[in-house]
Amino acid sequence: MWPVSVQCRVLQVSAAGYHAHLVRRASDAQRQRLSDEALLVHIKALHAETRGAYGWPRIWRELVARGVPVGKQRVQKLMQLHGIRAKGKRRFKVTTDSNHKLPISPNLLNREFAVAEPDKVWVGDITYIATDEGWIYLAVVIDLFSRQVVGWSLRGDMTSAIVIDALRMASRLRQLNA
């Protein structure tokens, strides 16, 4: 790198003019600083985009990654002032109760999952999915030959009807007489 005085002489500009340019550039950068209101809009948008999962450290990192020049203390302070905070992680909820006196179906597959032709062995499961409105339940029926979903049902309650609906869909789609 060449000294500033040499560069100015070659480019035929004064050293004082160069230094005045640096001062103007620094003051322009200060003027480009976002107002608190504008920054708050960015923070709220990111918070909504992440569905409330990000706290101030991740919000700050995301803002910087998106080209918004801001300090982390400023983001922390604004979020604190406006009550914007990350949602806590949900606790694990046990849904299986194996300690019961109800009849248990026999294990007909005996862990033999290789099937020679379609529609001979179907398996199913029920899972639950967290949404903003609460839990929803999904029952799925899979053909072990193709490993494809052949029927499913989605409901807000977990009753025997969800399994029956999934089996009926599979039966209709595979055109079986059940």
KEVO-168554 format. One line per field, with one value per atom (N, C-alpha, C, O): residue number from 1; residue in three letters; atom name; x negated, y, z. Coordinates in steps of 0.001 Angstrom, whole numbers. Each point is the difference from the previous one (the first is absolute). Example, Ala and Ser with C-alpha at 12.3 -4.5 7.8 and 13.67 -1.06 7.14 Angstrom:
<pts>
seq <- c(1; 1; 1; 1; 2; 2; 2; 2)
type <- c(ALA; ALA; ALA; ALA; SER; SER; SER; SER)
atom <- c(N; CA; C; O; N; CA; C; O)
c1 <- c(-13190; 890; -900; -1036; 1386; -820; 770; -509)
c2 <- c(-5690; 1190; 1200; -19; 1069; 1190; 1090; 1108)
c3 <- c(7800; 0; 0; 665; -1385; 60; 730; 169)
</pts>
This chain:
<pts>
seq <- c(1; 1; 1; 1; 2; 2; 2; 2; 3; 3; 3; 3; 4; 4; 4; 4; 5; 5; 5; 5; 6; 6; 6; 6; 7; 7; 7; 7; 8; 8; 8; 8; 9; 9; 9; 9; 10; 10; 10; 10; 11; 11; 11; 11; 12; 12; 12; 12; 13; 13; 13; 13; 14; 14; 14; 14; 15; 15; 15; 15; 16; 16; 16; 16; 17; 17; 17; 17; 18; 18; 18; 18; 19; 19; 19; 19; 20; 20; 20; 20; 21; 21; 21; 21; 22; 22; 22; 22; 23; 23; 23; 23; 24; 24; 24; 24; 25; 25; 25; 25; 26; 26; 26; 26; 27; 27; 27; 27; 28; 28; 28; 28; 29; 29; 29; 29; 30; 30; 30; 30; 31; 31; 31; 31; 32; 32; 32; 32; 33; 33; 33; 33; 34; 34; 34; 34; 35; 35; 35; 35; 36; 36; 36; 36; 37; 37; 37; 37; 38; 38; 38; 38; 39; 39; 39; 39; 40; 40; 40; 40; 41; 41; 41; 41; 42; 42; 42; 42; 43; 43; 43; 43; 44; 44; 44; 44; 45; 45; 45; 45; 46; 46; 46; 46; 47; 47; 47; 47; 48; 48; 48; 48; 49; 49; 49; 49; 50; 50; 50; 50; 51; 51; 51; 51; 52; 52; 52; 52; 53; 53; 53; 53; 54; 54; 54; 54; 55; 55; 55; 55; 56; 56; 56; 56; 57; 57; 57; 57; 58; 58; 58; 58; 59; 59; 59; 59; 60; 60; 60; 60; 61; 61; 61; 61; 62; 62; 62; 62; 63; 63; 63; 63; 64; 64; 64; 64; 65; 65; 65; 65; 66; 66; 66; 66; 67; 67; 67; 67; 68; 68; 68; 68; 69; 69; 69; 69; 70; 70; 70; 70; 71; 71; 71; 71; 72; 72; 72; 72; 73; 73; 73; 73; 74; 74; 74; 74; 75; 75; 75; 75; 76; 76; 76; 76; 77; 77; 77; 77; 78; 78; 78; 78; 79; 79; 79; 79; 80; 80; 80; 80; 81; 81; 81; 81; 82; 82; 82; 82; 83; 83; 83; 83; 84; 84; 84; 84; 85; 85; 85; 85; 86; 86; 86; 86; 87; 87; 87; 87; 88; 88; 88; 88; 89; 89; 89; 89; 90; 90; 90; 90; 91; 91; 91; 91; 92; 92; 92; 92; 93; 93; 93; 93; 94; 94; 94; 94; 95; 95; 95; 95; 96; 96; 96; 96; 97; 97; 97; 97; 98; 98; 98; 98; 99; 99; 99; 99; 100; 100; 100; 100; 101; 101; 101; 101; 102; 102; 102; 102; 103; 103; 103; 103; 104; 104; 104; 104; 105; 105; 105; 105; 106; 106; 106; 106; 107; 107; 107; 107; 108; 108; 108; 108; 109; 109; 109; 109; 110; 110; 110; 110; 111; 111; 111; 111; 112; 112; 112; 112; 113; 113; 113; 113; 114; 114; 114; 114; 115; 115; 115; 115; 116; 116; 116; 116; 117; 117; 117; 117; 118; 118; 118; 118; 119; 119; 119; 119; 120; 120; 120; 120; 121; 121; 121; 121; 122; 122; 122; 122; 123; 123; 123; 123; 124; 124; 124; 124; 125; 125; 125; 125; 126; 126; 126; 126; 127; 127; 127; 127; 128; 128; 128; 128; 129; 129; 129; 129; 130; 130; 130; 130; 131; 131; 131; 131; 132; 132; 132; 132; 133; 133; 133; 133; 134; 134; 134; 134; 135; 135; 135; 135; 136; 136; 136; 136; 137; 137; 137; 137; 138; 138; 138; 138; 139; 139; 139; 139; 140; 140; 140; 140; 141; 141; 141; 141; 142; 142; 142; 142; 143; 143; 143; 143; 144; 144; 144; 144; 145; 145; 145; 145; 146; 146; 146; 146; 147; 147; 147; 147; 148; 148; 148; 148; 149; 149; 149; 149; 150; 150; 150; 150; 151; 151; 151; 151; 152; 152; 152; 152; 153; 153; 153; 153; 154; 154; 154; 154; 155; 155; 155; 155; 156; 156; 156; 156; 157; 157; 157; 157; 158; 158; 158; 158; 159; 159; 159; 159; 160; 160; 160; 160; 161; 161; 161; 161; 162; 162; 162; 162; 163; 163; 163; 163; 164; 164; 164; 164; 165; 165; 165; 165; 166; 166; 166; 166; 167; 167; 167; 167; 168; 168; 168; 168; 169; 169; 169; 169; 170; 170; 170; 170; 171; 171; 171; 171; 172; 172; 172; 172; 173; 173; 173; 173; 174; 174; 174; 174; 175; 175; 175; 175; 176; 176; 176; 176; 177; 177; 177; 177; 178; 178; 178; 178)
type <- c(MET; MET; MET; MET; TRP; TRP; TRP; TRP; PRO; PRO; PRO; PRO; VAL; VAL; VAL; VAL; SER; SER; SER; SER; VAL; VAL; VAL; VAL; GLN; GLN; GLN; GLN; CYS; CYS; CYS; CYS; ARG; ARG; ARG; ARG; VAL; VAL; VAL; VAL; LEU; LEU; LEU; LEU; GLN; GLN; GLN; GLN; VAL; VAL; VAL; VAL; SER; SER; SER; SER; ALA; ALA; ALA; ALA; ALA; ALA; ALA; ALA; GLY; GLY; GLY; GLY; TYR; TYR; TYR; TYR; HIS; HIS; HIS; HIS; ALA; ALA; ALA; ALA; HIS; HIS; HIS; HIS; LEU; LEU; LEU; LEU; VAL; VAL; VAL; VAL; ARG; ARG; ARG; ARG; ARG; ARG; ARG; ARG; ALA; ALA; ALA; ALA; SER; SER; SER; SER; ASP; ASP; ASP; ASP; ALA; ALA; ALA; ALA; GLN; GLN; GLN; GLN; ARG; ARG; ARG; ARG; GLN; GLN; GLN; GLN; ARG; ARG; ARG; ARG; LEU; LEU; LEU; LEU; SER; SER; SER; SER; ASP; ASP; ASP; ASP; GLU; GLU; GLU; GLU; ALA; ALA; ALA; ALA; LEU; LEU; LEU; LEU; LEU; LEU; LEU; LEU; VAL; VAL; VAL; VAL; HIS; HIS; HIS; HIS; ILE; ILE; ILE; ILE; LYS; LYS; LYS; LYS; ALA; ALA; ALA; ALA; LEU; LEU; LEU; LEU; HIS; HIS; HIS; HIS; ALA; ALA; ALA; ALA; GLU; GLU; GLU; GLU; THR; THR; THR; THR; ARG; ARG; ARG; ARG; GLY; GLY; GLY; GLY; ALA; ALA; ALA; ALA; TYR; TYR; TYR; TYR; GLY; GLY; GLY; GLY; TRP; TRP; TRP; TRP; PRO; PRO; PRO; PRO; ARG; ARG; ARG; ARG; ILE; ILE; ILE; ILE; TRP; TRP; TRP; TRP; ARG; ARG; ARG; ARG; GLU; GLU; GLU; GLU; LEU; LEU; LEU; LEU; VAL; VAL; VAL; VAL; ALA; ALA; ALA; ALA; ARG; ARG; ARG; ARG; GLY; GLY; GLY; GLY; VAL; VAL; VAL; VAL; PRO; PRO; PRO; PRO; VAL; VAL; VAL; VAL; GLY; GLY; GLY; GLY; LYS; LYS; LYS; LYS; GLN; GLN; GLN; GLN; ARG; ARG; ARG; ARG; VAL; VAL; VAL; VAL; GLN; GLN; GLN; GLN; LYS; LYS; LYS; LYS; LEU; LEU; LEU; LEU; MET; MET; MET; MET; GLN; GLN; GLN; GLN; LEU; LEU; LEU; LEU; HIS; HIS; HIS; HIS; GLY; GLY; GLY; GLY; ILE; ILE; ILE; ILE; ARG; ARG; ARG; ARG; ALA; ALA; ALA; ALA; LYS; LYS; LYS; LYS; GLY; GLY; GLY; GLY; LYS; LYS; LYS; LYS; ARG; ARG; ARG; ARG; ARG; ARG; ARG; ARG; PHE; PHE; PHE; PHE; LYS; LYS; LYS; LYS; VAL; VAL; VAL; VAL; THR; THR; THR; THR; THR; THR; THR; THR; ASP; ASP; ASP; ASP; SER; SER; SER; SER; ASN; ASN; ASN; ASN; HIS; HIS; HIS; HIS; LYS; LYS; LYS; LYS; LEU; LEU; LEU; LEU; PRO; PRO; PRO; PRO; ILE; ILE; ILE; ILE; SER; SER; SER; SER; PRO; PRO; PRO; PRO; ASN; ASN; ASN; ASN; LEU; LEU; LEU; LEU; LEU; LEU; LEU; LEU; ASN; ASN; ASN; ASN; ARG; ARG; ARG; ARG; GLU; GLU; GLU; GLU; PHE; PHE; PHE; PHE; ALA; ALA; ALA; ALA; VAL; VAL; VAL; VAL; ALA; ALA; ALA; ALA; GLU; GLU; GLU; GLU; PRO; PRO; PRO; PRO; ASP; ASP; ASP; ASP; LYS; LYS; LYS; LYS; VAL; VAL; VAL; VAL; TRP; TRP; TRP; TRP; VAL; VAL; VAL; VAL; GLY; GLY; GLY; GLY; ASP; ASP; ASP; ASP; ILE; ILE; ILE; ILE; THR; THR; THR; THR; TYR; TYR; TYR; TYR; ILE; ILE; ILE; ILE; ALA; ALA; ALA; ALA; THR; THR; THR; THR; ASP; ASP; ASP; ASP; GLU; GLU; GLU; GLU; GLY; GLY; GLY; GLY; TRP; TRP; TRP; TRP; ILE; ILE; ILE; ILE; TYR; TYR; TYR; TYR; LEU; LEU; LEU; LEU; ALA; ALA; ALA; ALA; VAL; VAL; VAL; VAL; VAL; VAL; VAL; VAL; ILE; ILE; ILE; ILE; ASP; ASP; ASP; ASP; LEU; LEU; LEU; LEU; PHE; PHE; PHE; PHE; SER; SER; SER; SER; ARG; ARG; ARG; ARG; GLN; GLN; GLN; GLN; VAL; VAL; VAL; VAL; VAL; VAL; VAL; VAL; GLY; GLY; GLY; GLY; TRP; TRP; TRP; TRP; SER; SER; SER; SER; LEU; LEU; LEU; LEU; ARG; ARG; ARG; ARG; GLY; GLY; GLY; GLY; ASP; ASP; ASP; ASP; MET; MET; MET; MET; THR; THR; THR; THR; SER; SER; SER; SER; ALA; ALA; ALA; ALA; ILE; ILE; ILE; ILE; VAL; VAL; VAL; VAL; ILE; ILE; ILE; ILE; ASP; ASP; ASP; ASP; ALA; ALA; ALA; ALA; LEU; LEU; LEU; LEU; ARG; ARG; ARG; ARG; MET; MET; MET; MET; ALA; ALA; ALA; ALA; SER; SER; SER; SER; ARG; ARG; ARG; ARG; LEU; LEU; LEU; LEU; ARG; ARG; ARG; ARG; GLN; GLN; GLN; GLN; LEU; LEU; LEU; LEU; ASN; ASN; ASN; ASN; ALA; ALA; ALA; ALA)
atom <- c(N; CA; C; O; N; CA; C; O; N; CA; C; O; N; CA; C; O; N; CA; C; O; N; CA; C; O; N; CA; C; O; N; CA; C; O; N; CA; C; O; N; CA; C; O; N; CA; C; O; N; CA; C; O; N; CA; C; O; N; CA; C; O; N; CA; C; O; N; CA; C; O; N; CA; C; O; N; CA; C; O; N; CA; C; O; N; CA; C; O; N; CA; C; O; N; CA; C; O; N; CA; C; O; N; CA; C; O; N; CA; C; O; N; CA; C; O; N; CA; C; O; N; CA; C; O; N; CA; C; O; N; CA; C; O; N; CA; C; O; N; CA; C; O; N; CA; C; O; N; CA; C; O; N; CA; C; O; N; CA; C; O; N; CA; C; O; N; CA; C; O; N; CA; C; O; N; CA; C; O; N; CA; C; O; N; CA; C; O; N; CA; C; O; N; CA; C; O; N; CA; C; O; N; CA; C; O; N; CA; C; O; N; CA; C; O; N; CA; C; O; N; CA; C; O; N; CA; C; O; N; CA; C; O; N; CA; C; O; N; CA; C; O; N; CA; C; O; N; CA; C; O; N; CA; C; O; N; CA; C; O; N; CA; C; O; N; CA; C; O; N; CA; C; O; N; CA; C; O; N; CA; C; O; N; CA; C; O; N; CA; C; O; N; CA; C; O; N; CA; C; O; N; CA; C; O; N; CA; C; O; N; CA; C; O; N; CA; C; O; N; CA; C; O; N; CA; C; O; N; CA; C; O; N; CA; C; O; N; CA; C; O; N; CA; C; O; N; CA; C; O; N; CA; C; O; N; CA; C; O; N; CA; C; O; N; CA; C; O; N; CA; C; O; N; CA; C; O; N; CA; C; O; N; CA; C; O; N; CA; C; O; N; CA; C; O; N; CA; C; O; N; CA; C; O; N; CA; C; O; N; CA; C; O; N; CA; C; O; N; CA; C; O; N; CA; C; O; N; CA; C; O; N; CA; C; O; N; CA; C; O; N; CA; C; O; N; CA; C; O; N; CA; C; O; N; CA; C; O; N; CA; C; O; N; CA; C; O; N; CA; C; O; N; CA; C; O; N; CA; C; O; N; CA; C; O; N; CA; C; O; N; CA; C; O; N; CA; C; O; N; CA; C; O; N; CA; C; O; N; CA; C; O; N; CA; C; O; N; CA; C; O; N; CA; C; O; N; CA; C; O; N; CA; C; O; N; CA; C; O; N; CA; C; O; N; CA; C; O; N; CA; C; O; N; CA; C; O; N; CA; C; O; N; CA; C; O; N; CA; C; O; N; CA; C; O; N; CA; C; O; N; CA; C; O; N; CA; C; O; N; CA; C; O; N; CA; C; O; N; CA; C; O; N; CA; C; O; N; CA; C; O; N; CA; C; O; N; CA; C; O; N; CA; C; O; N; CA; C; O; N; CA; C; O; N; CA; C; O; N; CA; C; O; N; CA; C; O; N; CA; C; O; N; CA; C; O; N; CA; C; O; N; CA; C; O; N; CA; C; O; N; CA; C; O; N; CA; C; O; N; CA; C; O; N; CA; C; O; N; CA; C; O; N; CA; C; O; N; CA; C; O; N; CA; C; O; N; CA; C; O; N; CA; C; O; N; CA; C; O; N; CA; C; O; N; CA; C; O; N; CA; C; O; N; CA; C; O; N; CA; C; O; N; CA; C; O; N; CA; C; O; N; CA; C; O; N; CA; C; O; N; CA; C; O; N; CA; C; O; N; CA; C; O; N; CA; C; O; N; CA; C; O; N; CA; C; O; N; CA; C; O; N; CA; C; O; N; CA; C; O)
c1 <- c(-851; 851; -894; -983; 1316; -776; 452; 1167; -2065; 403; 1031; 16; 840; 1068; -574; 558; -1657; -580; -427; 166; -716; -413; 1227; 20; 1006; 1222; 649; 449; -403; 624; -783; 590; -1941; -825; 221; 118; -59; 205; 1377; 141; 870; 1378; 296; 1087; -2041; 107; 1178; 782; -689; 985; -753; -1087; 1657; -672; 239; 1043; -2002; 136; 1135; 721; -560; 1087; 1356; 930; -806; 1249; 315; 1155; -2196; 187; 508; 939; -1565; 408; 1405; 752; -383; 1364; 1010; 1104; -1510; 873; 233; 1123; -2162; 144; 948; 814; -912; 867; 1446; 900; -660; 1373; 574; 1165; -1996; 456; 394; 996; -1772; 297; 1292; 793; -570; 1241; 1205; 1093; -1267; 1090; 399; 1185; -2174; 287; 793; 889; -1202; 742; 1447; 927; -743; 1359; 833; 1228; -1876; 725; 465; 689; -1038; 419; 1527; 661; -128; 1454; 570; -621; 1796; 701; 490; 93; 218; 500; 1285; 215; 650; 1272; -241; 636; -1562; -294; -635; 336; -1251; -637; 1021; -63; 998; 1038; 869; 429; -177; 760; -761; 593; -1910; -820; 33; 136; -260; -15; 1331; 27; 1075; 1327; 234; 587; -1044; 164; -780; 516; -1740; -810; 599; 20; 462; 609; 1228; 210; 597; 1177; -412; 594; -1606; -477; -498; 184; -806; -518; 1028; -315; 1522; 1105; -349; 393; -1149; -331; -1082; -199; -507; -996; -1339; -770; 477; -1297; 34; 940; -1972; -224; -907; -285; -174; -762; -1322; -376; -363; -1271; 189; -732; 1715; 227; 642; -294; 1165; 583; -1124; -37; -875; -1116; -856; -331; -32; -819; 698; -636; 1935; 766; 70; -108; 287; 27; -1333; -21; -1084; -1324; -210; -546; 980; -144; 808; -372; 1474; 835; -429; 665; -1781; -549; 530; -169; 806; 485; -1088; -268; -371; -1085; 550; 584; -775; 546; -845; -557; 472; -725; 905; 1218; -1834; 820; 669; 1117; -1782; 627; 1247; 981; -1024; 1160; 1188; 1135; -1401; 1068; 554; 1214; -2105; 429; 878; 1051; -1484; 730; 1378; 996; -936; 1282; 973; 1185; -1701; 879; 515; 1164; -2029; 397; 1050; 995; -1225; 931; 1395; 1000; -940; 1291; 548; 981; -1610; 518; -77; 817; -1780; -166; -1008; -1152; 1590; -901; 307; 1076; -2039; 145; 955; 49; 706; 839; -903; -1022; 1394; -760; 262; 1020; -1941; 182; 1127; 170; 591; 1092; -560; -973; 1593; -420; 468; 1021; -1796; 371; 1261; 119; 814; 1260; 109; -25; 144; 128; 1418; 962; -828; 1330; 282; 1133; -2148; 180; 182; -787; 1823; 248; -34; 1003; -2155; -150; 444; 93; 178; 385; 1526; 604; 8; 1461; 406; -834; 2110; 512; 801; 692; -776; 727; -653; -1188; 1962; -594; -1044; 157; -1213; -1077; 64; 77; -110; 65; -1258; -1084; 1234; -1181; -927; 446; -1725; -1001; -27; -739; 1538; 114; -1218; -329; -330; -1149; -1278; -842; 704; -1190; -1277; -974; 989; -1119; -430; -1142; 2034; -262; 641; 1188; -1985; 539; -164; 444; -1065; -130; 1281; 349; 347; 1283; -142; -612; 1170; -187; 928; -362; 1548; 936; 790; 126; 408; 713; 1315; 608; -191; 1294; 174; 1125; -2244; 77; -215; 598; -1469; -282; 19; -767; 1667; 49; -380; 348; -1068; -320; 461; 206; -48; 480; -580; -577; 757; -451; 784; 604; -625; 631; -1077; -795; 775; -921; 757; 1118; -1723; 630; -920; -1223; 1821; -735; 421; 1190; -2183; 292; 241; -789; 1864; 282; 241; 50; 97; 290; 1360; 222; 684; 1341; 111; 1037; -2090; 43; -476; -601; 867; -445; 980; 1213; -1750; 825; -604; -1188; 1996; -426; 59; 922; -1928; -118; -132; -901; 1819; -82; -392; 544; -1488; -533; 30; -277; 624; -54; -1006; 97; -1067; -1067; 34; 151; -295; -134; -1464; -878; 603; -1390; -718; -1228; 1948; -654; -616; -1173; 1958; -475; -561; -652; 904; -401; 665; -547; 1703; 741; 1188; 583; -246; 1193; 1204; 125; 759; 1195; 1260; 1066; -1167; 1141; -449; -999; 1749; -332; 1245; 976; -1031; 1087; -595; -915; 1441; -492; 1195; 997; -1091; 1116; -499; -1172; 2073; -310; 126; -406; 963; 137; -514; 61; -565; -537; 1005; -18; 883; 980; -195; -834; 1588; -117; 409; -396; 1186; 455; -1160; 81; -1158; -1137; -652; -413; 321; -584; 941; -439; 1721; 987; 15; 76; -149; -32; -1235; 97; -1243; -1235; 104; -436; 1009; 175; 1014; -190; 1262; 992; -623; 260; -1074; -672; -904; 7; -778; -888; 794; -390; 1489; 848; 588; 38; 428; 545; -1073; 214; -1385; -1072; -527; -347; 286; -486; 1117; -242; 1473; 1208; 143; 157; -219; 181; 1430; 608; -86; 1348; -162; -336; 582; -165; 1331; 83)
c2 <- c(-1180; 1180; 1240; 62; 890; 1241; 1002; -2; 853; 1046; 942; 198; 375; 887; 1181; 406; 143; 1173; -342; 819; -2022; -426; -209; 428; -1090; -249; 1320; 146; 806; 1294; 724; 606; -671; 675; -629; 722; -2069; -700; 312; 211; -179; 259; 1491; 383; 444; 1453; 559; 821; -1301; 539; 413; -509; 1423; 449; -1000; -652; 547; -877; 485; -807; 2131; 560; -388; -305; 311; -409; -1464; -363; -489; -1425; -203; -762; 1448; -150; 560; -556; 1638; 537; -1015; -139; -573; -1050; -1110; -483; 84; -1033; 450; -790; 2045; 536; 8; -372; 796; 15; -1416; -224; -719; -1392; -556; -713; 1040; -465; 619; -678; 1963; 637; -519; -82; -276; -608; -1341; -326; -452; -1307; 183; -797; 1842; 277; 367; -420; 1218; 417; -1176; 30; -1055; -1149; -942; -979; 1242; -842; -22; 1033; -2224; -168; 653; -7; 562; 500; -1204; -1109; 1331; -1083; -592; -1210; 2074; -473; -920; -1047; 1447; -819; -1325; -1051; 1100; -1222; -908; -1221; 1807; -780; -739; -1128; 1759; -667; -1235; -1065; 1199; -1144; -1104; -1179; 1572; -979; -739; -1225; 1963; -637; -925; -1071; 1481; -851; -1305; -1073; 1161; -1203; -879; -1226; 1862; -748; -767; -1154; 1801; -667; -1095; -1079; 1356; -971; -1278; -1097; 1242; -1164; -549; -877; 1387; -433; 111; -834; 1894; 280; -880; -5; -742; -937; 666; -523; 1680; 639; 1030; 787; -801; 1042; 1063; -31; 979; 1118; -409; 620; -1631; -316; -486; 414; -1291; -518; 1050; 53; 782; 1102; 930; 399; -55; 883; -612; 674; -1959; -668; -19; 190; -416; -39; 1384; 123; 913; 1372; 343; 545; -855; 284; -799; 519; -1786; -833; 565; -190; 880; 587; 1424; 678; -236; 1292; 1186; 1140; -1374; 1108; 314; -823; 2001; 319; 400; 1073; -1941; 258; -734; -1062; 1631; -633; -923; 176; -1164; -982; 594; -393; 1340; 595; 788; 33; 598; 773; -923; 311; -1439; -972; -542; -105; -239; -531; 1013; -352; 1605; 1047; 240; 108; -24; 237; -1154; 214; -1437; -1153; -25; -322; 662; 21; 1086; -235; 1430; 1117; -309; 433; -1185; -268; -1390; -439; -249; -1288; -1100; -921; 1003; -1034; -1004; 343; -1577; -1028; -1333; -203; -686; -1322; -841; 108; -947; -962; -1061; -362; -128; -1087; -1295; -151; -769; -1300; -746; 89; -829; -778; -1214; -611; 280; -1187; -1245; 10; -1087; -1272; -523; 15; -475; -495; -1491; -401; -407; -1445; -308; 404; -1124; -314; -1499; -413; -401; -1449; -528; 309; -1099; -626; -1507; -602; -11; -1443; -793; -1226; 1903; -673; -31; 799; -1734; -99; -1465; -868; 596; -1368; -292; -1016; 1884; -189; -1104; -279; -352; -1072; 573; 1108; -1873; 401; -888; -1224; 1839; -753; -833; 399; -1565; -845; 615; 758; -1087; 484; -947; -984; 1280; -882; 89; -977; 2105; 169; -633; -468; 458; -535; 585; -720; 2033; 760; -465; 229; -873; -381; 1069; -75; 1070; 1149; -107; 891; -1948; -200; -654; -1106; 1796; -489; -201; 827; -1915; -377; 721; 188; 222; 648; 1100; 4; 938; 1130; -408; -1007; 1805; -119; -1302; -432; -194; -1190; 374; -595; 1596; 416; 1519; 690; -199; 1426; 193; -811; 1896; 350; 1430; 757; -398; 1348; 535; -721; 2012; 658; 1290; 514; -7; 1282; 887; -446; 1695; 962; 1284; 194; 661; 1284; 1113; -134; 1239; 1125; 1263; 285; 470; 1257; 1099; 158; 596; 1151; 1206; -134; 1292; 1199; -93; 636; -1427; -139; -1164; -168; -637; -1160; -1247; 89; -1249; -1266; -490; 151; -742; -748; -1399; -194; -757; -1391; -517; 315; -1119; -534; -1506; -522; -180; -1453; -313; 580; -1499; -328; -1507; -759; 326; -1408; -110; 725; -1638; -179; -1428; -951; 809; -1316; -404; 693; -1815; -404; -402; 58; -461; -379; 1222; -24; 1085; 1198; 1063; 944; -1093; 989; 1357; 1042; -1063; 1228; 139; -984; 2234; 275; -274; 567; -1435; -332; 573; -28; 542; 623; 817; -316; 1372; 842; 738; 133; 342; 794; 994; -327; 1538; 1076; 547; 400; -379; 467; 734; -86; 798; 741; -831; 444; -1649; -882; -1386; -411; -302; -1327; -1046; -426; 35; -1045; -1121; 110; -1177; -1109; 416; -639; 1708; 464; 423; -138; 649; 435; -1193; 114; -1243; -1214; -584; -425; 407; -527; 828; -560; 1884; 870; -286; -40; -157; -282; -1342; -126; -870; -1311; 58; -638; 1399; 151; 679; -401; 1421; 678; -981; -34; -756; -972; -1026; -375; -62; -973; 574; -676; 1951; 657; 206; -289; 798; 279; -1269; 11; -1085; -1271; -864; -1107; 1626; -643; -1445; -943; 816; -1308; -95; 1011; -2204; -217; -340; -1126; 2119; -233; 187; -151)
c3 <- c(0; 0; 0; 739; -1543; -120; 1046; 394; 60; 953; -631; -1215; 2060; -471; -770; -1020; 1493; -677; -1423; -904; 687; -1348; -883; -1153; 1700; -772; -417; -1137; 2058; -314; -1094; -895; 971; -1011; -1378; -990; 910; -1278; -567; -1205; 2059; -456; -139; -433; 797; -105; 811; -479; 1724; 950; 1253; 272; 486; 1213; 1136; 60; 815; 1167; 894; 587; -483; 815; -590; 748; -2060; -655; 256; 223; -255; 289; 1427; 229; 724; 1406; 230; 801; -1480; 104; -538; 527; -1595; -555; 1037; 144; 568; 1037; 1107; 478; -70; 1053; -479; 754; -2013; -554; -52; 327; -741; -101; 1371; 124; 888; 1359; 513; 654; -942; 471; -774; 560; -1851; -776; 597; 65; 372; 610; 1285; 296; 474; 1236; -324; 693; -1767; -357; -509; 90; -617; -523; 1097; -287; 1508; 1118; 72; -105; 286; 69; 1249; 1063; -1207; 1182; 807; -527; 1793; 842; -563; 73; -643; -554; -1194; -123; -759; -1181; 418; -546; 1512; 482; 670; -144; 872; 662; -1024; 245; -1378; -1073; -472; -169; -45; -409; 1058; -325; 1586; 1096; 76; 120; -191; 76; -1184; 152; -1330; -1185; 153; -312; 783; 223; 1087; -114; 1159; 1105; -496; 374; -1216; -560; -976; -17; -793; -987; 674; -526; 1678; 726; 991; 805; -865; 856; 1480; 815; -489; 1390; 582; 1214; -2049; 503; 313; 805; -1433; 176; 1122; 106; 724; 993; -599; -1197; 2025; -545; -647; -995; 1497; -659; -1442; -899; 686; -1351; -893; -1194; 1747; -776; -463; -1164; 2071; -356; -1101; -975; 1125; -1021; -1346; -1037; 1048; -1257; -640; -1220; 2029; -531; -657; -1104; 1764; -550; -1283; -974; 970; -1198; -1172; -1158; 1454; -1053; -362; -783; 1360; -380; 776; -433; 1570; 830; 1023; 875; -962; 928; 1369; 152; 839; 1331; 1038; -277; 1458; 1099; 791; 35; 601; 719; 1235; 338; 348; 1182; -392; 744; -1915; -451; -285; 362; -1006; -274; 1314; 170; 755; 1299; 729; 533; -513; 712; -626; 716; -2058; -671; 230; 257; -352; 212; 1432; 240; 708; 1412; 247; 686; -1251; 183; -527; 573; -1669; -647; 325; -601; 1547; 460; -1045; 10; -903; -1023; 527; 267; -121; 520; -669; -561; 635; -604; 832; 1225; -1922; 707; 607; -584; 1738; 607; -745; -673; 799; -640; 717; 1216; -2029; 589; 719; -440; 1531; 741; -739; -687; 845; -598; 678; 1225; -2044; 539; -314; -1163; 2202; -176; -446; 652; -1769; -516; -9; -246; 509; -26; 1420; 896; -705; 1298; -196; -385; 648; -194; 1222; -58; 1149; 1228; 97; 716; -1447; 0; -77; -254; 473; -8; -1275; -71; -925; -1251; -823; 166; -1056; -820; -969; -514; 276; -904; -1232; 113; -1288; -1258; -179; 424; -1058; -220; -1054; -861; 937; -945; -1199; 0; -1012; -1160; -923; -672; 628; -895; 545; -765; 2084; 645; -622; -223; -53; -551; -1390; -399; -335; -1398; -883; -315; -82; -723; -1511; -725; 235; -1447; -512; 414; -1315; -511; -1510; -675; 139; -1407; -966; -1162; 1603; -922; 707; 1225; -2025; 606; 653; -361; 1320; 680; 779; 251; 132; 848; 1465; 896; -662; 1376; 67; -672; 1502; 285; 1458; 858; -588; 1373; 230; -950; 2196; 294; 1290; 813; -668; 1220; 176; -941; 2153; 315; 604; 828; -1244; 589; 283; -477; 1242; 307; -449; 38; -464; -562; 742; 137; 341; 695; -1030; -931; 1087; -851; 908; 1222; -1819; 797; 690; 1031; -1600; 580; 980; 642; -517; 898; -724; -1071; 1652; -577; -1053; 149; -1223; -950; -112; 257; -634; -33; -1431; -753; 390; -1348; 86; 657; -1334; -111; -1439; -940; 775; -1319; -189; 929; -2164; -383; -1140; -990; 1131; -989; -520; 768; -2089; -625; 126; -514; 1197; 219; -1279; -47; -985; -1250; -685; -372; 204; -717; 939; -447; 1743; 1006; -255; 360; -969; -284; 942; 456; -183; 796; -883; -1085; 1552; -786; 635; -616; 1824; 651; 1193; 647; -364; 1138; 461; -738; 1971; 561; 982; 755; -772; 852; 768; -603; 1929; 828; 1225; 369; 243; 1215; 1258; 1074; -1182; 1158; -360; -1159; 2152; -253; 486; 1155; -2071; 287; -1006; -898; 1039; -948; -1413; -974; 860; -1315; -895; -1220; 1810; -812; -706; -1155; 1836; -578; -1049; -1068; 1375; -939; -1283; -1094; 1215; -1188; -862; -1227; 1859; -748; -724; -1144; 1807; -635; -1140; -1036; 1225; -1083; -1221; -1135; 1366; -1116; -743; -1230; 1956; -627; -807; -1106; 1667; -680; -1286; -1028; 1092; -1202; -1065; -1178; 1614; -957; -657; -1181; 1922; -539; -569; -480; 539; -550; 504; -776; 2093; 631; 512; 352; -313; 562; 1465; 368; 448; 1431; 701; 1219)
</pts>
